[in-house]
Amino acid sequence: MSAPLHEARPAGPGRALPDTQQGMRRRNLARAMHAVRAEGPLSRAAVASRIGLTRAAVSTLVDDLIRWGLLEELGPERPGRVGRPGSALAVSGRGPAGIGAEVGVDHLSVCAVDLRGEVRARAVRRRVNRGRAPGPVLEELDALVRRVVAEAEQEGLWPAGLAVAVPGLVARDDRTVVRAPNLGWHDTDLAALLPTGVPLTVDNEANFGALAELWLGAHTPGDFLHVSAEIGIGAAVVVDGRLLRGTRGFAGELGHVPVHPDGPRCACGGRGCLEQYAGEEAVLRAAGLEPGEDLVGLLARRADEGDTGVRQALRDAGTALGIALTGAVNLLDPEAVVLGGALAGLSPWLLPSLEAELASRTAGPVCPVSVSRLGPEGPLLGAAHSVIRAVLDDPATVAVRQ
């Protein structure tokens, strides 16, 4: 894998730039990038109007962004306008790419996303990772990353960073998996086992799923509780457009909220956790089905065919979810609850009992529940887009590559 010559990690979404003349210039570069990405193609004059700077100041910023390969000129604007036509600017389809990866209990996946937000390369490997040592799993992930990077490089892209979504607790250093019960991993330093040569960020899969919903979801509010699931169940809280991480970065462990304190033992060491009633494997057990490669597809297909056992198992799972969510909704008062991950594909059978529990147990007005259109793709896309957002929020970080 070719390594970009970054000298410092990108500032990242929400990270403050220094309050200096250089910091102000970097913020203006970011404002120009975001304006073109949100509303482009735009002329220099239009960008100046959008961000409130002079045309001369914007022209200097734009020249740098073009030189760094972040913007491109498309030629004169459409004919028919009064005055001298300006050159239309657009976000480049070449240059930096965000590499997102996900370590799932039953799969590994990697994708490359360009500055326009388009997925340009992808690789998936179905493999049961539960109980496997981190080293071999991450060797396979590294091979997938290298494959995706090679495909992206053929299209003129280079990796600005790698973000990895994992089903577990991640330390504040953004690289160490403190505990991933469904993988059996403890205190695993992914940076030491993934020597990719690019800036690395590791985060909980539910956090990346929530960020994807915030950035890519349709009409998602700035305050919401995002719930996702595969074998386990995770959640993330977004407040004012930012993740609520908690003191140690472990906020959102909804799957280990006890819904029946005397229930079965959970992989976390507790009893009666939500995962034991609403995780994929728990629903399969309750429905009397054997695990397969496509658990969600199997459950949805059987439920759609009218299988009473599967439908009852999904109703019970929805009830358990509603009980756990009621506590979170009463405590946090979010604008909405968003179901993502595997839960999105099973929502027709989960929602009635889930919403009934919320309606009967919530102290205030009933919190609306919506279904993510991203489904199980959310964590992977959120990981890749987090790298892209870091470039957009501080474009000067790529200058050292020139």
N, C-alpha and C positions, 0 to 999 in steps of 0.2 A: 504494500500500500504506500503510495507516495504521501509524504507528510508535508502539510503546509507549514510555512515558516512563521507561525504565530509566536509572538514574544509574550503575550499576556492573554489570559482567558477573556472572552467577550464579556461585556458588562452584563448582558442578559436582561430578560424582561423584568422591569421593576427595579433594577439596581441603579442607584443614583450615580450620575456622573459628577465629577468635581465642579465646584462653583467657582471656576476660573475662566479666563478668556478662552483658553483651550477647551475647557468643558462646555462653554456656551457654543463654541463652534461645532463641537461634536453633537450637541443637542440639535443644532440647526441642520446638520447633515442628516440626522435621524428624522427630523420633521419633513425635510424634503423627500427622503426615501419613502416615508409613510404616505405622504400626499400623492406621489406618483403611483405607488402600489394600490392605494385605495380608489383613486379616481382617474388614473392614466388611461390612455396617453394624454399628457399635458405639455404645454409649452413652458418655457422658462417664465414668461410673464404670468401664466396661470398658476404656476407653483408659487411665485412671489405673492400673488394675491391670496392664495390659500394660507400661507404661513406668515404673512404680514411683514415680509422683508422687501428691500429694494431689489429691482431686477438685477442690478450690478452685483449685489451680495449673493443672490441666488445663482447667478451665472457662474460665479467662482465656486460655489458649492457643487453645482451640477458638473462643472468641468472635472472636479476631483472624483465624483461618483462615476463618471464615464471612464476616467482613466483607470479606476480600480475595477472596472468591469461590472459594476452594480446597475448602472443605467445604460441605455442605448438610445441613439437618435434614429427615428424612423423616417426622417425627411420632413418637408414642409407640411404644415397643417392643411386641413381640407380647404379647397378653393371657395371663394365667395365671401371671405371675411374682409373687412375694411382694413387697409394698412398693409404693411409688410408682413408676410406670413412667417411665423416662427417655426422652429423645428420641433416636432412632437417627440416627447420623451416617454420611454416605457421602461419598466423593470426588465433587466436582461434575463434571457433564458439560459445564459451560460454563467460561469463564475461560481460563487459559493453554493454549496448544497448542504442541507441538514441531513445527517444520517441518523435515523431512528432505529432502535432495536428493542425487541421485547423477549424476555425470558419467561415463557409460560410453563405451567406444570406439564403440559402435553405438547408444546411446540416452541420453536424459535422462529423469529421473523425479523426482517430488516428491510428498510426502504430508504430511498434518497428523494428528498423534496427540494425543488429549486426555489429561488427567491420569489417566483410568482405563486408558489404554493402548490405546484403540480408535482405529482409523484412521477419520477423519471426512471426508477429502477426498483425492483422488489425481489425478495427471495424468502421462501418459507420452508421450514423442515419440520415435519410432524415427528415428534419423539417424546416419549415419556421421560421427563426429567426428575420426577420425584425420587428422592433417595440417591441420585447420582452425585458424585463429588463435583464441586464447582469447576475444577480444572478441566476435565473433559468436556463439560457443557460449554464452557467459555471458549475452548479451542474450536468447537463446532460453530459457535456464534462468530468468532473471529473470521473463520473461513467464509461465512455468509456475508459478513461485513466487507471483506476483501472483494468478494464477487460483485456485490452491489456497487462498491466504489469504482471498480474497474469498468462496469457498464456505464456508470455516470461519467467517468472521465472520457469515455468515447464520445460523449455528447458535449464535451467542453466544460464539464463541471468538476469542481474539486471539493473535498470534504472540509467544511468549516468547523465541524465538531461532531462528536458522537454522543447521543443521549440514549441511555438504556433504561427501559421500564422493567421493574421486577415486582413479583407478588410478595412484598415483605417490607419490613421497617428499614429505612435508610438513614444513616447518621447525617449530621449536619455538614460533614465534609463532602457530601454529594458523591461519594465513591464507595462507601462501606455498607454492605448489607448486614445490619445488626442481627436480624432474625427473619427468616422466611420459612415458617412452619411447614407449608405445603411442598417446599423443596427439600427441607431438612438442612438448610444452610444457616450458619451462625458466624458472625464477625468475619465476613468474606470481603476482602479488598479487591474490588473489580478492576481498579486501575493497575494493580500488580499482575493481574491475570489476563488483562486485555491490553497489551502494549501496542496499541494501534498507531501511535505517533500523532494523534489529533487530540484536541481538548475533549475530555470525557466528563459527562454528568450522569449520575445514577439517581433515579427517583422511583417512588412507589407507583405502580401502574395506575392506581386510581387517581393519583395526582395528575399524571400525564393525560389520563382520560378526561379529567375535569378541564384541564387547559385546552384540550382539543375542542371540547364542547363550548368553552368560552370564546375561542378564536374562530371556530369553523361551524358551530351549531347555528341553526336558524332561530333568531329571536330569543336567544338565551339571555336571561337577566344577569345583572352584575352580582347578584347575591343568590346562590343556589347550593343545594346539597346534591352532589353527584354520586350515584351508587353504581358500581360495576361488579361483575361476577364472572368467574369461571369455576374452578374447583373451590376456591375461596371467594369471599365477598369483601370488597373494599369500598371505601367512601372517601370523598374529599369535600372540603367546605371552601366555597369561594365567597369572599366578602369584599364588596367594592372592587370587583375585578381582580382580586388577589387571593392566592391560596392562604388559608389559615393553617399554619403548620404545627403550632404548639411549641412548647419550650424545647423539646428534644427533636422536633420534626416528625413526631409519630401520630399527629392528629389524624382522625378518620378511620380508625380500626373498628368499623361497624360490625364486621364479621365476627368479632370476638366479644360483642355485647351479649350477655346471657339473656335469652328469652324464656328459658325454662331452667332455673338454677339446678335442678336435680336431674337434668337430662344427660345424654351420653357424653363421654369424655372427648375433648377436642384436641387437635394436634398442638394447640398453644398451651395445653396443660389445664385449662379450665373445663367446666362442664356446662352443657346446655347452650353453647354459643350459637349464634344465628347461622353460622356456616353448617352446623349439624342439621339444619332444617331447610335451608334455602340455597345451599351450594349445589352445583350440578350433580355431584356424586350422591349427595343426600337425597335429592329429588329422585334420582334413578333408583336408589334403594327403596324409597317409599313407594315407587311405582312398580317395583318388582322386575326391573329391567337390568340387563347386563351392560356394563360400560362398553362403549365403542369409540371409534375415532371422532364422530360428529355427535357429541352428546346433545347439544342444543337442537340440532336438526332432527335427531331421533325423537326427542321429547315433543317438539313442535309437530312433527308428522303424526305421531301417535295421538296427540291431543286433538289435532285437526280431524283425525279419523273417528273421533268420538270415544277413545279408550277411557273408560270411566276411572280406572286406577291411576292413569297418568294425570287426568284432569283433577282428581282429588288431591294427588301429591302436589300439583302446582297450586291449587287453592290453599293447601296447608302452608306451602312455602310463602305464598303471598301474605297469609296471616302472620307468619313469623316475621317477615319483612316489615309489615305494618306495625307490629309491636315494637321492633327495634327502632324504626324510623320515628315513631311517636315521641320517644324520649329525645331524639336528636332535634326534631322539629320544635318541641316544647322548650328545649334549652336554647336553640340558636335562632328560631324564628326566621327561616330563610324565605325568600320570595317563592321558591319552587323547589321541588325534588325532581331530578332528572335520572331516569333509569338508562344505564348504558351497559356495555359489555354483553354478556350472554343474556342478561335480563331483558334487553331490548327485544330479542327474538322470541321471548316467551311472554311478553307483556299482555297479549290478549287473555291469557289464562291467569296471570298473576295479579293484574290490576284490580279486578273487582273486589277480591278479599283484602288486598293491601289498602285500597282506598276506604273500604268499610272500617278497617281498624283505625286509620287516621281520623276518619270522621267521628268515630265514637270516643276516641281517646285524646284528641288534641284539645288543649285548653282554649286556644284562640280560634280565629277563623280557619277553615280547612285549607291546608297548603296544597296548591295544585301539583299534580304529578304529570310529567311529560316523558316521552320516550325519545332517546337520542337517535338521530338518523345515522350516526356513525357506528353504532353497534360495537362489535368486538374490535373494530379497527381503531377505536378511540385512543388507547394507550400508545400504539405504534405511531399514529399520526401526531399525537401530542408531543411525543419525544422528538420526532423529526422537526416539527414546527417550532419547538423550543429553541433549537439551534438557529433556525431562520430568524426567529424573533430577536435573538441576541444580536445577529448581524444588522437587522433593520434598526434596532434600538441604539446601536453604536457602530455605524458603518466604518469608522476609522480603524477598527480592529483589523480589517483586512488589508490596510495599506502596507503593512510590513511584508506582505507576500509579493509586492511588486518588485 
